[in-house]
């Protein structure tokens, strides 16, 4: 099931910091970026956050589930945390700080 754009917009609005968070559509779902680094996915209208030491605060508050068939587990963030937890944006920004910058894509060689 594809994620609706209004779900991604809702999550972005709840996170605030519009200059630091963005989403990009991929295969009918969305990747959530913090400062240009992928920190979560929005799949089937649900938020899945990467499991890292920086996201340990979600342990016990979120169940672990695959974001899509065959994926590694992520924290499945319930709507109550998206709408009511003021620490979620900071947590996502800390995850982004811990991740390396994406590798620059090389231009295709001419044949």
ABEGO torsion letter per residue (X at the ends): XBBBAAAAAAAAAAAEGAAABBBBBBGGBBBBBBGGBBABBBBGGBBBBBBBAAAAAABGABBBBBABBGBBBBBBBBAAAAAABAAAAAAAAAAAAABBBBBBBBBBBBX
